[in-house]
Amino acid sequence: MFSKSLQYNLLSLINIAISFVFIIFLGRKFGAGSDTDVYFVSIAIVGYLGILAQCVWGAMSPYYSKLKVENLHLASKLYSVLLNNVIIISFIEILLYFLITNKFRVISPEKKEFLDIFIYYLVLQSVILFNKSLLNLEKHFAIFYLVDIFITSINLIVLLFFSKGNIIIIAYSTIIAAILAVMWQLYLVFFKLNYKYKLSLSQKEMPGIYRNSIKMNIGLLLYGVKDIILISVFTSFGNGIYSLFNYANKFSVALFQITNAPIVNIYVAKLNEVVANKKFYEVKGLRRSVLVQTMILLVIGFTVLYFVLPYVLGLFFKGKFSLEEIKEIQHIFSYMAVFYFVVAINNPYSRAISIFKLFNYNLFVNFIFFSLICLSYLIFKVYKLNYIDMLLLFSLAQFVSLVLYAIKNRLFLKRKEALNIC
């Protein structure tokens, strides 16, 4: 497991490196201002809307894994049914977006100009995420990173040679690159896995998948409110502040993905197999391995990056970011490191809850998290707190989620062990 993780760590590192080169040149070309704010806000909004599309397939992995063992033909048909549903839901969201934004001024005109184009990325992003999940279950782990590497590379080329100071061109390039990426994924599914496409919208397993996916993704929608609140918090301090947060967050996410994502992707695939074969006694060992690897790597990584960050930022953004802006990015980064460290510890527990099909409990935990961050936002408004205080409150809310997931994991496995003994 560890040797495979190292291979995919390298791909993850390449993916993050290219993403970083892109945002570096984005910062060099546009600085920290309204243009970069528009880009980062649009990414956050489309990402949040994409959670709705996951309501038709988010809980599919245990059902798909079971069908793969019992009936390969039905597993193939399930893929087509879910793919069709994802596309339909995504286009309905796009239609609703235009109906709402054309009737009400919910976003500023400069942001709407970019988002009116970028919103079409929603359907492509939804299909890409769905295909990633299925191909990951089929142990095509590299595709998880290669798709993102491809899309970011296209955006980087466009930014360097064709943008001419116009941020809107990035919206077009993202859509074109995503179309090509989807075609590549579909080739793997239909020609490598030899699945047959079915023009169908329903299957016997669908009520259970819908029901549990909705439960799970309502939880994600509640959890994702934090990103919308962060937009409100940081943009309230003026143009460019939300961009500074995003640059700090990019460094945090980069390190988090390099050290955590490859290990967790393999863990999820193995855990699905373990649960499908009812070998619950192996769960603790798998989780322990993930936690030891990610905690060691994150502590070392975040510590080193914190101290070198000012030099890296000065080298990359000299002339576009002031010394004060660079120090503020470092300051925000230190608090984001705390948040993502808690998230990394939480991941093996929260992923297991979904694979155990404990979707009601997942919804409960995310509702608690949602309540805590809404309370935090209320405190922020009433007491006029700094955005750093808000980040601390978010980390506290994430820690509460960790405790709740860990307790449920322990109780669930203890019950399974007792049943096996009996």
Backbone hydrogen bonds, N-H to C=O, Kabsch-Sander energy under -0.5 kcal/mol:
donor,donor_aa,acceptor,acceptor_aa,energy
5,S,1,M,-1.9
6,L,2,F,-1.7
7,Q,3,S,-1.3
8,Y,4,K,-1.9
9,N,5,S,-2.2
10,L,6,L,-1.5
11,L,7,Q,-1.3
12,S,8,Y,-2.7
13,L,9,N,-2.6
14,I,10,L,-2.3
15,N,11,L,-2.6
16,I,12,S,-2.7
17,A,13,L,-2.7
18,I,14,I,-2.4
19,S,15,N,-2.2
20,F,16,I,-2.5
21,V,17,A,-2.3
22,F,18,I,-2.2
23,I,19,S,-2.3
24,I,20,F,-2.3
25,F,21,V,-2.2
26,L,22,F,-2.2
27,G,23,I,-2.4
28,R,24,I,-2.5
29,K,25,F,-2.1
30,F,26,L,-2.6
31,G,27,G,-2.4
33,G,31,G,-0.7
37,D,33,G,-2.2
38,V,34,S,-2.4
39,Y,35,D,-1.9
40,F,36,T,-2.6
41,V,37,D,-2.8
42,S,38,V,-2.2
43,I,39,Y,-2.1
44,A,40,F,-2.0
45,I,41,V,-2.4
46,V,42,S,-2.6
47,G,43,I,-2.2
48,Y,44,A,-2.0
49,L,45,I,-2.5
50,G,46,V,-1.9
51,I,47,G,-0.5
51,I,48,Y,-1.2
52,L,49,L,-1.3
53,A,49,L,-0.7
54,Q,50,G,-1.0
55,C,52,L,-1.4
56,V,53,A,-1.4
57,W,54,Q,-1.0
58,G,54,Q,-3.3
60,M,57,W,-2.5
63,Y,59,A,-0.5
64,Y,60,M,-3.2
65,S,61,S,-2.7
66,K,62,P,-1.7
67,L,63,Y,-2.3
68,K,64,Y,-2.4
69,V,65,S,-1.1
70,E,66,K,-1.9
71,N,67,L,-3.7
75,A,71,N,-1.7
76,S,72,L,-2.1
77,K,73,H,-2.2
78,L,74,L,-2.4
79,Y,75,A,-1.5
80,S,76,S,-1.5
81,V,77,K,-2.4
82,L,78,L,-2.4
83,L,79,Y,-2.6
84,N,80,S,-2.5
85,N,81,V,-1.9
86,V,82,L,-2.5
87,I,83,L,-2.0
88,I,84,N,-2.1
89,I,85,N,-2.5
90,S,86,V,-2.1
91,F,87,I,-2.0
92,I,88,I,-2.0
93,E,89,I,-2.0
94,I,90,S,-1.9
95,L,91,F,-2.2
96,L,92,I,-2.3
97,Y,93,E,-2.4
98,F,94,I,-2.0
99,L,95,L,-2.2
100,I,96,L,-2.4
101,T,97,Y,-2.8
102,N,98,F,-1.9
103,K,99,L,-0.8
104,F,100,I,-3.0
106,V,104,F,-1.6
112,K,108,S,-2.4
113,E,109,P,-2.0
114,F,110,E,-0.9
115,L,111,K,-2.6
116,D,112,K,-2.7
117,I,114,F,-1.1
118,F,114,F,-2.4
119,I,115,L,-2.2
120,Y,117,I,-1.4
121,Y,118,F,-2.0
122,L,119,I,-1.7
123,V,120,Y,-0.5
124,L,120,Y,-0.9
125,Q,121,Y,-3.3
126,S,122,L,-2.2
127,V,123,V,-1.9
128,I,124,L,-2.6
129,L,125,Q,-2.5
130,F,126,S,-2.0
131,N,127,V,-2.8
132,K,128,I,-2.4
133,S,129,L,-2.0
134,L,130,F,-2.0
135,L,131,N,-2.9
136,N,132,K,-2.1
137,L,133,S,-1.7
138,E,134,L,-1.5
139,K,136,N,-1.6
140,H,135,L,-3.2
141,F,139,K,-1.1
143,I,140,H,-0.9
144,F,140,H,-0.6
144,F,141,F,-1.0
145,Y,142,A,-1.4
146,L,142,A,-2.5
147,V,143,I,-1.8
149,I,145,Y,-2.4
150,F,146,L,-2.3
151,I,147,V,-2.2
152,T,148,D,-2.6
153,S,149,I,-2.1
154,I,150,F,-2.1
155,N,151,I,-2.1
156,L,152,T,-2.4
157,I,153,S,-2.2
158,V,154,I,-2.2
159,L,155,N,-2.6
160,L,156,L,-2.3
161,F,157,I,-2.2
162,F,158,V,-2.6
163,S,158,V,-1.3
166,N,163,S,-1.8
167,I,165,G,-0.6
169,I,166,N,-1.1
170,I,167,I,-1.4
171,A,167,I,-0.6
171,A,168,I,-1.0
172,Y,168,I,-1.3
173,S,169,I,-2.3
174,T,170,I,-2.1
175,I,171,A,-1.6
176,I,172,Y,-2.3
177,A,173,S,-2.5
178,A,174,T,-2.2
179,I,175,I,-2.0
180,L,176,I,-1.7
181,A,177,A,-2.0
182,V,178,A,-2.4
183,M,179,I,-2.0
184,W,180,L,-1.8
185,Q,181,A,-2.3
186,L,182,V,-2.7
187,Y,183,M,-1.8
188,L,184,W,-1.8
189,V,185,Q,-2.1
190,F,186,L,-2.8
191,F,187,Y,-2.3
192,K,187,Y,-0.9
192,K,188,L,-0.9
193,L,188,L,-2.0
195,Y,189,V,-1.8
200,S,198,K,-1.9
206,M,203,Q,-1.8
209,I,205,E,-2.1
210,Y,206,M,-3.4
211,R,207,P,-2.6
212,N,208,G,-2.5
213,S,209,I,-2.8
214,I,210,Y,-2.8
215,K,211,R,-1.9
216,M,212,N,-2.6
217,N,213,S,-3.1
218,I,214,I,-2.4
219,G,215,K,-1.4
220,L,216,M,-1.4
221,L,217,N,-2.8
222,L,218,I,-2.4
223,Y,219,G,-2.6
224,G,220,L,-3.3
225,V,221,L,-0.7
225,V,222,L,-0.7
226,K,223,Y,-1.5
227,D,224,G,-1.5
228,I,224,G,-1.0
229,I,225,V,-2.6
230,L,226,K,-2.2
231,I,227,D,-1.7
232,S,228,I,-1.9
233,V,229,I,-2.8
234,F,230,L,-2.7
235,T,231,I,-2.4
236,S,232,S,-1.0
237,F,234,F,-1.4
238,G,235,T,-1.6
241,I,238,G,-1.2
242,Y,238,G,-0.5
244,L,240,G,-2.0
245,F,241,I,-2.2
246,N,242,Y,-2.1
247,Y,243,S,-2.3
248,A,244,L,-2.1
249,N,245,F,-2.9
250,K,246,N,-2.5
251,F,247,Y,-1.6
252,S,248,A,-1.8
253,V,249,N,-3.4
254,A,250,K,-2.6
255,L,251,F,-2.0
256,F,252,S,-2.4
257,Q,253,V,-3.1
258,I,254,A,-2.5
259,T,255,L,-2.0
260,N,256,F,-2.2
261,A,256,F,-0.6
261,A,257,Q,-0.8
264,V,260,N,-2.6
265,N,261,A,-2.7
266,I,262,P,-1.7
267,Y,263,I,-2.1
268,V,264,V,-2.8
269,A,265,N,-1.9
270,K,266,I,-2.5
271,L,267,Y,-2.9
272,N,268,V,-2.3
273,E,269,A,-1.5
274,V,270,K,-2.5
275,V,271,L,-2.6
276,A,272,N,-2.4
277,N,273,E,-1.9
278,K,275,V,-1.3
279,K,274,V,-2.9
280,F,278,K,-0.8
282,E,279,K,-2.0
283,V,280,F,-1.4
286,L,282,E,-1.9
287,R,283,V,-2.6
288,R,284,K,-2.6
289,S,285,G,-2.0
290,V,286,L,-1.9
291,L,287,R,-2.6
292,V,288,R,-2.4
293,Q,289,S,-2.0
294,T,290,V,-2.6
295,M,291,L,-2.4
296,I,292,V,-1.8
297,L,293,Q,-2.1
298,L,294,T,-2.6
299,V,295,M,-2.3
300,I,296,I,-2.0
301,G,297,L,-2.6
302,F,298,L,-3.0
303,T,299,V,-1.6
304,V,300,I,-2.3
305,L,301,G,-2.6
306,Y,302,F,-2.0
307,F,303,T,-1.3
308,V,304,V,-1.6
309,L,305,L,-1.7
312,V,308,V,-2.3
313,L,309,L,-3.0
314,G,310,P,-2.3
315,L,311,Y,-2.0
316,F,312,V,-2.5
317,F,313,L,-3.0
318,K,314,G,-0.7
319,G,321,F,-0.5
320,K,317,F,-2.5
321,F,317,F,-2.1
326,I,322,S,-2.2
327,K,323,L,-2.3
328,E,324,E,-1.9
329,I,325,E,-2.1
330,Q,326,I,-2.0
331,H,327,K,-2.2
332,I,328,E,-2.6
333,F,329,I,-2.4
334,S,330,Q,-1.7
335,Y,331,H,-1.0
335,Y,332,I,-0.5
336,M,332,I,-2.1
337,A,333,F,-2.3
338,V,334,S,-1.0
339,F,335,Y,-1.7
340,Y,336,M,-2.6
341,F,337,A,-1.8
342,V,338,V,-1.7
343,V,339,F,-2.0
344,A,340,Y,-2.4
345,I,341,F,-1.7
346,N,342,V,-2.0
347,N,343,V,-2.0
349,Y,346,N,-0.7
350,S,346,N,-2.5
351,R,347,N,-2.8
352,A,348,P,-1.2
353,I,349,Y,-1.6
354,S,350,S,-1.3
355,I,351,R,-2.0
356,F,352,A,-2.5
357,K,354,S,-1.4
358,L,353,I,-2.6
359,F,357,K,-1.1
362,N,358,L,-1.8
363,L,359,F,-2.3
364,F,360,N,-2.1
365,V,361,Y,-2.6
366,N,362,N,-2.2
367,F,363,L,-2.1
368,I,364,F,-2.0
369,F,365,V,-2.3
370,F,366,N,-2.8
371,S,367,F,-2.5
372,L,368,I,-2.2
373,I,369,F,-2.4
374,C,370,F,-2.3
375,L,371,S,-2.2
376,S,372,L,-2.1
377,Y,373,I,-2.4
378,L,374,C,-2.2
379,I,375,L,-2.3
380,F,376,S,-2.5
381,K,377,Y,-2.2
382,V,378,L,-2.7
383,Y,379,I,-2.7
384,K,380,F,-0.6
385,L,380,F,-1.4
389,D,386,N,-0.6
390,M,386,N,-1.2
391,L,387,Y,-1.7
392,L,388,I,-1.8
393,L,389,D,-2.0
394,F,390,M,-2.0
395,S,391,L,-1.9
396,L,392,L,-1.9
397,A,393,L,-2.0
398,Q,394,F,-2.2
399,F,395,S,-2.0
400,V,396,L,-1.8
401,S,397,A,-1.7
402,L,398,Q,-2.1
403,V,399,F,-2.2
404,L,400,V,-2.0
405,Y,401,S,-2.5
406,A,402,L,-2.6
407,I,403,V,-2.0
408,K,404,L,-1.8
409,N,405,Y,-2.5
410,R,406,A,-2.1
411,L,407,I,-2.1
412,F,408,K,-2.6
413,L,409,N,-2.5
414,K,410,R,-2.0
415,R,411,L,-1.9
416,K,412,F,-2.1
417,E,413,L,-2.5
418,A,414,K,-1.9
419,L,415,R,-2.0
420,N,416,K,-2.0
421,I,417,E,-2.0
422,C,418,A,-2.1
